[in-house]
């Protein structure tokens, strides 16, 4: 795999990826798809037609192949950051749309494409021995399956090009985007932070009870599940275990006979990760629809097979005040501190505006902050889409200043920590010479992003009209 780390080879592979892999990866999805033990069992519907487990597995395998082509020996390390199941489902949706548009890729296109891939060449020529070895040992599939995946990817590339062919950039867009990404500014700020007012809030029991009675839904304990599950590294053993458990054989006996690991999640919410397993929303949803004691067929997760049994389910309930008093107190203090912070920043803004009307130079952040016991300070230089040390994300602050003239100050800006008023301290513009040097590469990158955004919106529209996604009980 050292081949992947050669810079010249990487550049060639990225050209290859730009043609079919990257377009096919502009995919958004909503969760993983559960698989059943019957290959022809439907796992969902697209445009009114059922999708079988085999269809889904083929799409998942193709998605994994693309990921491997893109990341090489880093694939195993990086795959946990990608929702391959969702991308596989999106691939199926796009292939249905491509079929409607009668997009095709013939055998000659596939042959020409594979022959041109540097990965399968020796001394600039296609080498069938290298090709077959790579397909078998690196991609772990057969040439026939791989070539069909390439056919589909070429078709998806045509669909991508068809949808994005009209996407263009003008000089103004390029310059504005470059400025946005490279210009740096620094700020004066005045802050009204929630945390600064917490110490002054000491609610009585009567206030807390009143708050609880006005907001009972906020303290409603959600549906919770407790699931027993068995883990096996063998699909065959998991099927045997499932059948024996369905015949009501004792859990302990089945686990011991087949050397299965038996565990229990403990109570968890429907929207929470499954303890010991992770984020599997379709499994949680499927289990929540079962009755205690019912068993879910074996589900492959990573390299193991899981059998889930609902042990207990508790319906949503509004608890007694005494049992959630501390939670109510936290919520009360949080809300009150936010109200105080909002009131303070509004008062500060009023004072600053009144002073500015009389004399712009008298609208002073430090004086106002001292009068109202607020905080003030300055930032270092930062760019758009960056982090301002000690404050947070930069975007809201930069956007707030777009309509503010030099010397003026912004309206209040809300952040997770509190409210801010800011004004420009200093601006460091772009280097025009550097812009001219980088303009071509930057434009290509920007155009690619714009095309991806257009294609992403196109896919989202397809998904809205796909008549349902993966079925929850599949």
Backbone torsions as a table, in degrees:
resi	resn	phi	psi	omega
1	UNK	NA	1.7	176.2
2	UNK	-61.5	-22.7	178.9
3	UNK	-52.8	-39.0	-176.1
4	UNK	-67.1	-21.1	-173.9
5	UNK	-93.9	-5.8	175.0
6	UNK	-70.0	127.0	-171.9
7	UNK	-64.4	-39.9	179.0
8	UNK	-64.4	-40.2	179.0
9	UNK	-65.7	-42.1	179.5
10	UNK	-58.3	-42.1	-178.9
11	UNK	-62.6	-41.5	178.8
12	UNK	-64.8	-41.3	179.9
13	UNK	-65.0	-37.8	179.8
14	UNK	-67.2	-32.4	173.5
15	UNK	-63.9	-43.0	176.9
16	UNK	-59.7	-44.7	-179.7
17	UNK	-65.0	-37.7	-177.6
18	UNK	-63.0	-28.0	-178.5
19	UNK	-74.9	-44.0	-176.8
20	UNK	-133.5	-28.6	-173.8
21	UNK	-77.3	-50.6	-178.0
22	UNK	-60.3	-48.0	176.0
23	UNK	-54.9	-40.0	-178.4
24	UNK	-71.2	-16.3	-179.4
25	UNK	-93.3	-0.3	177.3
26	UNK	-80.2	67.4	-171.5
27	UNK	-126.6	137.0	174.3
28	UNK	-116.8	148.3	-178.9
29	UNK	-146.8	178.4	-177.1
30	UNK	-133.8	72.1	171.4
31	UNK	94.9	168.2	-179.1
32	UNK	-84.9	163.0	-178.8
33	UNK	-110.4	125.3	178.8
34	UNK	-75.7	144.2	-178.7
35	UNK	-112.8	143.2	178.9
36	UNK	-97.9	177.5	-178.5
37	UNK	-88.2	-3.9	178.8
38	UNK	-106.9	120.8	-172.9
39	UNK	-65.4	-24.1	-179.3
40	UNK	-98.6	6.4	179.7
41	UNK	-75.1	133.3	-179.2
42	UNK	-62.6	139.1	175.1
43	UNK	-112.6	-2.2	179.7
44	UNK	170.0	-174.9	-179.7
45	UNK	-135.7	142.2	174.9
46	UNK	-133.3	123.0	179.5
47	UNK	52.6	39.8	175.9
48	UNK	84.6	-4.1	-178.5
49	UNK	-111.2	142.1	-179.6
50	UNK	-73.8	149.5	176.8
51	UNK	-114.7	122.5	-177.7
52	UNK	-80.8	165.9	177.7
53	UNK	-61.4	-38.8	178.9
54	UNK	-62.4	-42.1	177.9
55	UNK	-59.1	-45.2	-178.0
56	UNK	-66.2	-44.5	-179.5
57	UNK	-61.7	-39.0	178.3
58	UNK	-63.2	-40.8	178.7
59	UNK	-66.9	-38.8	179.2
60	UNK	-65.6	-42.3	178.6
61	UNK	-62.7	-40.7	178.4
62	UNK	-65.1	-38.5	178.5
63	UNK	-65.3	-41.0	178.3
64	UNK	-65.3	-37.8	177.7
65	UNK	-61.7	-44.7	178.9
66	UNK	-62.0	-41.8	179.1
67	UNK	-62.2	-40.1	179.8
68	UNK	-66.6	-41.0	177.3
69	UNK	-60.9	-36.3	-176.4
70	UNK	-77.3	-38.7	-171.9
71	UNK	-114.7	-5.9	176.0
72	UNK	57.8	-131.8	-175.7
73	UNK	-75.7	1.4	173.3
74	UNK	-89.4	-2.8	-174.2
75	UNK	-56.0	-50.9	-177.2
76	UNK	-61.0	-33.9	-178.6
77	UNK	-73.8	-35.2	-172.9
78	UNK	-95.4	-16.9	-172.0
79	UNK	-62.5	-25.2	179.9
80	UNK	-66.4	-17.0	-179.5
81	UNK	-89.7	-4.1	-177.4
82	UNK	-118.4	143.3	176.3
83	UNK	-92.3	82.9	-176.3
84	UNK	-62.4	-35.4	-179.2
85	UNK	-63.1	-42.3	179.1
86	UNK	-66.6	-40.8	179.3
87	UNK	-65.2	-35.6	177.8
88	UNK	-64.2	-41.7	179.5
89	UNK	-65.5	-40.7	178.0
90	UNK	-64.9	-35.0	177.5
91	UNK	-60.8	-42.6	179.0
92	UNK	-63.0	-41.9	178.9
93	UNK	-61.2	-44.2	-178.9
94	UNK	-67.6	-36.9	178.3
95	UNK	-65.6	-35.7	176.1
96	UNK	-63.5	-42.9	179.1
97	UNK	-65.6	-40.0	178.7
98	UNK	-63.0	-37.4	178.3
99	UNK	-65.1	-40.2	177.6
100	UNK	-60.1	-36.5	-178.6
101	UNK	-84.4	0.8	177.8
102	UNK	60.6	37.8	176.2
103	UNK	-83.4	135.3	-177.1
104	UNK	-139.7	162.8	172.6
105	UNK	-135.6	120.2	-176.5
106	UNK	-86.0	172.9	-176.8
107	UNK	-59.3	-36.0	-178.5
108	UNK	-63.7	-40.4	178.1
109	UNK	-62.0	-41.2	-179.0
110	UNK	-65.5	-45.9	-179.7
111	UNK	-61.1	-47.3	-179.2
112	UNK	-61.9	-40.5	-178.1
113	UNK	-67.3	-51.1	-178.0
114	UNK	-61.5	-38.0	179.6
115	UNK	-63.9	-26.5	-176.6
116	UNK	-90.3	-6.5	-177.7
117	UNK	-75.2	121.5	-177.9
118	UNK	-57.8	-28.6	-178.3
119	UNK	-59.5	-28.6	-176.1
120	UNK	-106.4	19.1	-176.2
121	UNK	-114.3	153.9	170.7
122	UNK	-130.1	121.7	-178.3
123	UNK	55.6	40.5	175.0
124	UNK	81.1	2.1	-179.6
125	UNK	-120.7	144.6	177.3
126	UNK	-61.4	133.7	-179.1
127	UNK	-121.9	111.3	-175.6
128	UNK	-63.8	-30.9	-179.9
129	UNK	-67.1	-46.9	177.6
130	UNK	-61.0	-43.2	-179.1
131	UNK	-57.7	-51.5	-177.6
132	UNK	-65.1	-36.9	178.3
133	UNK	-67.4	-42.7	178.8
134	UNK	-62.8	-43.8	-178.5
135	UNK	-63.4	-42.8	-175.6
136	UNK	-74.8	-48.0	-170.1
137	UNK	-96.0	-32.6	-179.6
138	UNK	-90.5	-45.8	-178.7
139	UNK	-93.1	-12.1	175.0
140	UNK	53.1	49.6	177.6
141	UNK	-148.5	-172.7	179.8
142	UNK	-104.8	156.6	177.8
143	UNK	-55.1	-38.8	-177.9
144	UNK	-62.7	-45.2	-179.7
145	UNK	-66.9	-44.0	-179.3
146	UNK	-61.2	-43.1	-178.3
147	UNK	-66.5	-32.2	176.0
148	UNK	-70.5	-35.0	175.3
149	UNK	-63.7	-40.8	177.3
150	UNK	-64.1	-40.4	177.7
151	UNK	-57.9	-47.9	180.0
152	UNK	-62.9	-41.1	-179.2
153	UNK	-66.7	-36.8	175.2
154	UNK	-64.0	-39.1	177.8
155	UNK	-64.8	-43.5	178.1
156	UNK	-64.4	-34.4	176.0
157	UNK	-63.0	-39.4	177.7
158	UNK	-66.6	-39.5	177.6
159	UNK	-64.0	-44.2	178.5
160	UNK	-58.5	-46.7	-179.4
161	UNK	-65.4	-36.9	179.7
162	UNK	-65.0	-42.3	-177.5
163	UNK	-73.9	-33.3	-173.1
164	UNK	-104.1	4.4	-175.1
165	UNK	-61.9	-27.7	-178.8
166	UNK	-89.0	0.6	-178.2
167	UNK	-78.0	122.6	-178.8
168	UNK	-131.9	168.0	174.7
169	UNK	-127.1	144.7	172.1
170	UNK	-109.1	170.3	-175.4
171	UNK	-59.9	-38.3	-178.8
172	UNK	-65.7	-42.7	178.4
173	UNK	-59.3	-44.3	-177.5
174	UNK	-63.3	-45.6	-177.8
175	UNK	-66.1	-44.9	-179.3
176	UNK	-63.2	-40.4	179.6
177	UNK	-66.8	-38.7	179.6
178	UNK	-66.0	-43.1	177.9
179	UNK	-61.2	-44.4	-178.6
180	UNK	-58.6	-38.3	-176.0
181	UNK	-86.9	-17.6	-172.9
182	UNK	-120.6	-21.0	177.8
183	UNK	-68.2	143.3	179.5
184	UNK	-120.8	143.8	176.3
185	UNK	-135.2	163.1	170.1
186	UNK	-130.0	157.7	-171.1
187	UNK	-130.0	154.5	158.4
188	UNK	-96.1	140.8	178.8
189	UNK	-138.5	153.1	171.7
190	UNK	-124.0	129.6	-171.4
191	UNK	-125.8	138.3	172.8
192	UNK	-119.7	98.2	-171.0
193	UNK	-98.4	138.1	-178.8
194	UNK	-54.2	-45.3	-173.9
195	UNK	-60.2	-26.3	-177.7
196	UNK	-71.0	-14.6	-176.0
197	UNK	-110.8	-3.9	-176.9
198	UNK	-60.9	-42.3	-174.8
199	UNK	-62.9	-21.7	-177.2
200	UNK	-92.1	1.3	-177.0
201	UNK	-105.8	112.2	-179.6
202	UNK	-129.7	83.0	-175.1
203	UNK	-70.6	147.0	174.7
204	UNK	-84.0	166.8	176.9
205	UNK	-60.7	-36.3	179.7
206	UNK	-64.2	-41.4	178.6
207	UNK	-64.4	-41.0	-179.6
208	UNK	-66.8	-41.7	178.0
209	UNK	-63.3	-40.6	178.2
210	UNK	-63.6	-41.2	178.8
211	UNK	-64.5	-41.6	179.0
212	UNK	-62.9	-43.6	-178.4
213	UNK	-67.0	-29.3	179.0
214	UNK	-81.4	-22.3	-174.9
215	UNK	-130.0	50.3	-175.5
216	UNK	-62.0	-35.4	-177.4
217	UNK	-63.5	-27.9	-178.9
218	UNK	-66.8	-20.5	-177.0
219	UNK	-113.0	11.8	178.4
220	UNK	-64.5	126.4	178.9
221	UNK	-80.3	122.0	-174.0
222	UNK	-70.7	168.2	174.3
223	UNK	-55.0	134.1	179.1
224	UNK	-127.2	148.0	-177.3
225	UNK	-120.4	149.8	169.4
226	UNK	-129.7	118.6	-170.5
227	UNK	-121.2	130.9	171.3
228	UNK	-93.0	139.9	179.6
229	UNK	-145.6	154.3	179.3
230	UNK	-117.4	140.8	-177.6
231	UNK	-120.6	133.8	177.5
232	UNK	-139.9	149.4	175.2
233	UNK	-93.7	6.6	-177.5
234	UNK	-122.9	125.5	177.9
235	UNK	-65.1	-40.1	-179.2
236	UNK	-62.0	-46.2	-180.0
237	UNK	-65.0	-36.3	-179.7
238	UNK	-66.7	-34.7	177.6
239	UNK	-68.4	-41.5	177.7
240	UNK	-62.5	-44.7	179.7
241	UNK	-61.3	-43.2	179.9
242	UNK	-59.6	-46.6	-179.1
243	UNK	-64.1	-39.1	179.5
244	UNK	-69.0	-40.0	178.5
245	UNK	-65.7	-35.3	177.6
246	UNK	-65.0	-25.4	177.7
247	UNK	-86.8	11.2	176.8
248	UNK	67.5	26.5	173.8
249	UNK	-69.8	148.0	-177.7
250	UNK	-57.6	137.0	-178.9
251	UNK	-55.8	-45.7	-175.6
252	UNK	-62.6	-38.9	-179.0
253	UNK	-65.7	-46.4	-179.5
254	UNK	-61.8	-45.2	-178.8
255	UNK	-62.2	-42.2	-178.6
256	UNK	-69.0	-45.0	-177.1
257	UNK	-62.6	-37.1	-174.3
258	UNK	-104.3	6.7	178.7
259	UNK	55.5	48.6	179.3
260	UNK	-96.1	150.2	173.9
261	UNK	-87.5	124.3	-179.4
262	UNK	-108.0	129.5	-179.1
263	UNK	-139.6	173.0	178.2
264	UNK	-139.9	136.4	-176.2
265	UNK	-73.9	-33.3	-166.9
266	UNK	79.2	167.0	-175.6
267	UNK	-61.1	135.8	174.5
268	UNK	-151.4	154.9	-178.3
269	UNK	-78.5	157.1	-178.3
270	UNK	-60.7	-31.9	-178.4
271	UNK	-97.4	7.1	179.6
272	UNK	-94.3	159.9	170.8
273	UNK	-62.3	148.3	177.5
274	UNK	-76.9	120.2	-178.7
275	UNK	-53.7	127.7	179.1
276	UNK	85.2	-8.2	-176.7
277	UNK	-123.6	-50.6	-179.5
278	UNK	120.6	-163.8	-174.4
279	UNK	-80.8	103.4	179.1
280	UNK	-135.1	72.9	-173.2
281	UNK	-60.5	-34.9	-178.9
282	UNK	-68.4	-36.2	177.5
283	UNK	-67.0	-45.7	179.3
284	UNK	-58.7	-43.4	-179.9
285	UNK	-63.6	-44.2	-179.7
286	UNK	-63.0	-43.1	-179.7
287	UNK	-65.6	-37.2	-178.1
288	UNK	-65.0	-19.2	-180.0
289	UNK	-91.7	-0.8	-179.8
290	UNK	-92.7	169.7	173.0
291	UNK	-99.2	152.4	177.8
292	UNK	-51.6	131.7	-179.0
293	UNK	98.0	-18.6	179.3
294	UNK	-73.6	153.8	-171.5
295	UNK	-120.7	136.7	175.7
296	UNK	-92.8	136.3	177.9
297	UNK	-57.5	159.0	-177.3
298	UNK	-52.1	133.6	-179.6
299	UNK	-120.9	123.0	176.9
300	UNK	-78.2	127.4	174.6
301	UNK	-132.2	120.7	-172.7
302	UNK	56.3	-117.4	-176.0
303	UNK	-109.5	9.3	-178.6
304	UNK	-118.9	170.6	178.0
305	UNK	-121.0	132.8	-174.5
306	UNK	-117.4	138.4	172.0
307	UNK	-115.7	121.1	-176.4
308	UNK	-106.7	134.6	178.3
309	UNK	-126.7	124.2	178.5
310	UNK	-72.9	117.8	179.9
311	UNK	-90.1	-42.5	-176.7
312	UNK	-156.4	148.4	176.9
313	UNK	-139.0	133.8	178.7
314	UNK	-118.5	123.9	-178.4
315	UNK	-70.3	157.2	177.6
316	UNK	-58.1	141.3	-177.8
317	UNK	-151.0	145.2	174.0
318	UNK	-88.5	117.6	-173.8
319	UNK	-76.8	170.9	172.8
320	UNK	-69.7	146.9	-178.3
321	UNK	-55.3	-43.1	-175.7
322	UNK	-61.8	-30.0	-177.4
323	UNK	-78.6	-17.1	-178.7
324	UNK	-125.2	21.2	-175.7
325	UNK	-55.7	-44.5	-179.3
326	UNK	-63.8	-39.0	177.9
327	UNK	-65.6	-41.1	177.7
328	UNK	-61.5	-42.9	179.9
329	UNK	-61.3	-44.1	178.8
330	UNK	-60.5	-44.1	-179.4
331	UNK	-66.0	-40.7	179.8
332	UNK	-61.5	-48.7	-179.1
333	UNK	-63.9	-40.4	178.9
334	UNK	-61.0	-45.7	-178.5
335	UNK	-67.3	-44.4	-178.4
336	UNK	-65.8	-40.2	-179.8
337	UNK	-65.5	-34.2	177.1
338	UNK	-68.7	-39.6	178.4
339	UNK	-63.0	-43.4	179.6
340	UNK	-63.9	-45.1	179.9
341	UNK	-61.0	-41.3	178.9
342	UNK	-64.4	-43.9	179.4
343	UNK	-62.4	-42.4	-179.1
344	UNK	-64.8	-43.4	-178.2
345	UNK	-68.5	-34.7	176.8
346	UNK	-65.2	-40.0	178.0
347	UNK	-65.1	-41.0	178.6
348	UNK	-63.4	-43.8	-179.2
349	UNK	-62.9	-40.2	178.3
350	UNK	-62.4	-46.2	179.5
351	UNK	-61.5	-44.1	-178.9
352	UNK	-63.8	-41.2	-179.2
353	UNK	-67.6	-40.2	177.9
354	UNK	-63.7	-43.3	179.8
355	UNK	-66.2	-40.3	-178.0
356	UNK	-64.7	-35.9	179.3
357	UNK	-63.6	-39.1	-180.0
358	UNK	-76.3	-44.4	-178.8
359	UNK	-161.6	109.4	-177.4
360	UNK	-50.4	-32.9	-178.3
361	UNK	-72.5	-18.2	-177.9
362	UNK	-86.5	-6.1	177.8
363	UNK	-80.0	79.8	-171.1
364	UNK	-103.3	127.0	-178.5
365	UNK	-64.1	-43.9	-174.6
366	UNK	-65.0	-42.0	179.7
367	UNK	-64.6	-44.4	-179.8
368	UNK	-65.1	-41.7	179.8
369	UNK	-62.5	-39.9	-179.4
370	UNK	-66.8	-40.2	-179.6
371	UNK	-64.4	-33.8	-173.9
372	UNK	-108.9	8.5	-179.1
373	UNK	57.7	45.1	176.6
374	UNK	-108.4	175.0	-178.6
375	UNK	-104.6	149.3	175.9
376	UNK	-141.5	160.0	-178.5
377	UNK	178.3	-170.7	178.2
378	UNK	-131.8	158.5	177.2
379	UNK	-109.3	164.1	168.2
380	UNK	-81.6	-176.7	177.9
381	UNK	-70.1	141.7	176.4
382	UNK	-149.5	161.4	-179.9
383	UNK	-108.2	169.5	173.0
384	UNK	-62.7	146.7	179.2
385	UNK	60.3	42.8	177.5
386	UNK	-132.2	-173.7	-179.0
387	UNK	-114.3	129.9	176.9
388	UNK	-92.4	119.3	-175.5
389	UNK	-52.6	123.9	176.9
390	UNK	78.5	-2.2	-177.5
391	UNK	-120.8	-53.2	179.6
392	UNK	138.5	-157.8	-177.0
393	UNK	-63.9	142.7	-172.8
394	UNK	-83.3	-22.9	-167.8
395	UNK	-56.5	-46.9	-178.5
396	UNK	-60.6	-36.1	-178.0
397	UNK	-71.8	-43.0	178.8
398	UNK	-66.4	-42.3	179.2
399	UNK	-63.7	-36.7	-179.2
400	UNK	-66.1	-26.6	-177.7
401	UNK	-87.8	-7.6	-177.3
402	UNK	-61.2	-34.4	-177.3
403	UNK	-100.3	11.0	-177.1
404	UNK	-107.1	129.8	178.4
405	UNK	-77.6	159.8	178.3
406	UNK	-56.6	132.6	179.4
407	UNK	93.0	-17.2	177.9
408	UNK	-91.0	171.9	-179.5
409	UNK	-122.6	161.6	-175.7
410	UNK	-80.8	170.3	165.8
411	UNK	-75.2	-178.3	-179.8
412	UNK	-68.7	142.2	179.1
413	UNK	-117.5	122.2	-179.1
414	UNK	-89.8	135.2	175.9
415	UNK	-132.4	170.1	177.9
416	UNK	-60.0	-22.3	-177.0
417	UNK	-97.4	-17.8	-177.6
418	UNK	158.5	-157.6	-176.8
419	UNK	-114.8	146.7	-179.4
420	UNK	-131.6	150.5	164.6
421	UNK	-122.5	133.5	-176.2
422	UNK	-132.1	158.1	168.8
423	UNK	-144.4	155.4	-174.7
424	UNK	-68.4	132.0	174.5
425	UNK	-96.5	-51.6	-177.6
426	UNK	-155.5	153.6	179.4
427	UNK	-131.4	135.5	177.3
428	UNK	-116.8	103.4	-175.4
429	UNK	-70.5	-180.0	-178.1
430	UNK	-80.3	159.2	174.6
431	UNK	-87.9	109.3	-175.0
432	UNK	-61.1	-37.7	179.5
433	UNK	-65.2	-42.6	178.7
434	UNK	-65.1	-37.8	177.0
435	UNK	-59.9	-45.3	179.3
436	UNK	-60.7	-38.7	-179.3
437	UNK	-69.5	-35.6	-174.1
438	UNK	-96.9	-5.3	-170.9
439	UNK	-56.6	-44.8	-176.9
440	UNK	-62.3	-52.5	-179.7
441	UNK	-63.8	-41.3	-179.7
442	UNK	-63.0	-41.3	-179.6
443	UNK	-62.9	-42.4	179.6
444	UNK	-63.7	-42.7	179.4
445	UNK	-65.1	-43.2	-179.7
446	UNK	-65.4	-41.2	178.6
447	UNK	-63.7	-40.3	177.2
448	UNK	-60.9	-42.3	178.6
449	UNK	-64.5	-41.6	-179.1
450	UNK	-64.7	-40.4	177.8
451	UNK	-64.3	-40.9	179.3
452	UNK	-63.6	-38.3	177.7
453	UNK	-63.7	-43.6	179.3
454	UNK	-63.5	-44.5	-178.8
455	UNK	-68.5	-36.2	177.5
456	UNK	-61.9	-43.2	178.0
457	UNK	-65.3	-37.9	176.7
458	UNK	-60.0	-44.6	179.5
459	UNK	-65.1	-42.0	178.9
460	UNK	-59.7	-38.5	177.3
461	UNK	-65.8	-40.4	177.0
462	UNK	-59.5	-42.4	-177.2
463	UNK	-67.7	-31.0	178.2
464	UNK	-65.6	-30.8	-176.0
465	UNK	-106.8	15.9	-175.4
466	UNK	-82.9	0.9	179.6
467	UNK	58.0	49.9	174.3
468	UNK	99.8	153.6	178.7
469	UNK	-112.5	-150.9	178.8
470	UNK	-54.7	133.5	-179.6
471	UNK	-73.8	143.1	-174.4
472	UNK	-73.0	-19.2	-178.2
473	UNK	-108.1	14.5	-179.4
474	UNK	-81.4	NA	NA
